[in-house]
Amino acid sequence: MPQLLIELFSEEIPARMQKRAEEDLARLLGEKLKAAGLEPKKIETFSGPRRIALVIDDLPAGTPDVREERKGPRVGAPEKAIEGFVKGAGLASINDAKVQADPKGDFYVAVIEKRGAKTADVVATAVPEIVRAFPWPKSMRSRSADLQWVRPLHNALCVFDGKAVAIDLPGVKSEAITWGHRFHAPRAIPVANLAQYEGGLRNAKVLIDREERKKIILDGARTVCSQRGLELVEDIGLLEEVCGLAEWPVVLLGDMDPAFLDLPGEVIRLSMRTHQKYFAVRDPKTQKLAPHFVVVANIAAKDGGAAIAAGNARVLSARLNDARYFWDVDRFHDPITRKQPKKLDDPARIEKLKQIVFHQKLGSVWDKVERVRALAKELCAVTGADAALVDRAAVLMKCDLVTEVVGEFPELQGQIGRQLAVLQGEHESVATAVEDHYRPLGPNDRVPTDKVAVTLALADKFDTLVGLWVVAGEKPTGSSDAFGLRRAALGVVRTVLSTQVRMELANVISKALDGYAGSEEDKVAAGANAMFEVEEFFADRLAVQLRDQNRSHDLVDAVFALGDDDLVRIVARVEALDAFLKTEDGANLLAGYKRAANILRAEEKKNSDLSSALQKHEFDSAQLKEVEEKSLSEALDAAHAKAKSAVESEKFADAMTALAALRAPVDKFFDKVLVNAPEENLRMNRLKLLTRMRDALHAVADFSKIEG
């Protein structure tokens, strides 16, 4: 089938936008083609510093002819209805419609025939619409035309079946040509198909495939490091960005002044990564940073890149000199002479924290520190952390926010605090907690393990959640979570489950609320609301976490419904329940529960007072007539007691084993016993037996919440 090739050639596209632009171009064109009756099987995309492109190999020459019969109003219908039908069907008059007999009468039917369109025409119409609606994060408006693109757009290449297709965009050329490397081969290259496009650009020092460029960069970086006995500090995010900066990547190893190695490694790596787009290098023996860096050039220099590497080394030295000055300012009162060491909790820093607003309704950052100190002290009882160390870590935890280094590199919050804490001789756990109280920062980040860090991380997140949710009213919505409350809640869930910290959510939420000013009456009202809403929020986050582990969300609901808010215990119940329901006994018992619940629900609809009547009705074993109902009653007595005892001992697998014994008696009961017996006393007694069965299962979980 004919091949379609499109390239949008412009000035330099920001590297971070290129991959997404590929995906958006393929999606938008795919939607346009599908709407026209053309459905490509595969769309291959390319991108680079100055172009985004795609190719489709399986498009037909045109769209198929379409014949549609549209049924209209009945013959003799009101004039208005007929006029609307004629207009909607595109007929000249009702006489152009045919009359079709139907069991309900005669109806007008319009036969609409649409001739297929040439694929080239469909594409020529679609591309300008896509360009105008392209979802760039940021774009520029053309001075001479009403057209926006990420950078000035120069040419819209479009070739179908070897022939150029004109794309009508104001102020933009549409020629079947592209251009090679800006320095090595800037000449125009004629294009008729993908092979000519890809081969011509390769000869002109342009590689259009992102994955190929990434492989060249990664392999080249490893090679130049290995040749010097070094090891590359690999960085997937930086690799993605750098491959968008070079059309013809050339990997070089540069040398850095070894004197800069006295800076924190995080500062060196971030200076390289953020400002210069360099890869860091380390000594494989010591695993410490080496005085070198890897830079990716976009040109094959005649001197092998020596001048490029040297120039980049000079620029890096300037950056690191700035970083060293910031580091010295943070460590010393006199950064010039490097005398008079400055404490992390220097009074001047604490005063600055008091001036920084955490939230308009929640006070300053230092106010938050004081609340976290109080809450962390309470949490020591459940985490087992040393209260004195926790208190010291709480005082220091936010102080690095007002350091010069963090001001320049916000990503280093916590890490710089840890470095400064170590320098001033703080306990190892205190220094670790200053950095790790932010963790986990996302679903793939590690969780803290040191008890002091765990305590501080939990206290900080609970304070954030309760303060922003309850006091400030900043609840997340379906489309917005400006303060990252979902991340904070998931961080609590992951930390608690990883460290097996046993706590009652309602109790911790209440203690967190105590840290805020207000009357006791207000706190009681707000606390009740918080416990309900925030606990539900935790249940949702726990469900998300377990869903990632292939656990069904309804199992979390079934356990939460019992009022348990110990996350560790909830997960243990969910895991035992999940394993039980996957067995034949569990599946059949759930079916029996659903049947019993349906019978009770149906009877309650007939008699609104049935629920209260059943509560008052005393179960009478003497009225049991059938063998099957006697067996079920005896099994319930034994299973309920065993399950309840096992749950109290947190032996949830044993509780499920006890419930499994009900499977056979329940099956036989429903096979042989008529629940709605004609005799009132007998019927009420059997309904009471079903409520006993429901209660027995509810000792483990609310089975009504379980789907299936």
Secondary structure by P-SEA (a helix, b strand, c coil): cbbbbbbbbbccccccaaaaaaaaaaaaaaaaaaaacccccbbbbbbcccccccccccccccccbbbbbbbbccccccaaaaaaaaaaacccccccbbbbbccccbbbbbbbbbccccaaaaaaacaaaaaaacccccccccccccccccccccbbbbbcccbbbbbbccccccccccccccccccbbbbbccaaaaaaaaaaacccccaaaaaaaaaaaaaaaaaaacccccccaaaaaaaaaaccbbbbbbbccccccccccaaaaaaaaccccbbbbbbccccccccccbbbbbcccccccaaaaaaaaaaaaaaaaaaaaaaaaaaccccccccccccccccaaaaaaaaacccccccccaaaaaaaaaaaaaaacccccccaaaaaaaaaacccccccccccccccccaaaaaaaaaaacccaaaaaaaccccccccccbbbbccaaaaaaaaaaaaaaaaaacccccccccccccccaaaaaaaaaaaaaaaacccccaaaaaaaaaaaccccaaaaaaaaaaaaaaaaaaaaaaaaaaaaaacccaaaaaaaaaaccccaaaaaaaaaaaaaaaacaaaaaaaaaaaaaaaaaaaaaaaccaaaaaaaaccccccccccaaaaaaaaaaaaaaaaaaaaaaacaaaaaaaaaaaaaaaaaaaaaccccccccaaaaaaaaaaaaaaaaaaacccccccccc
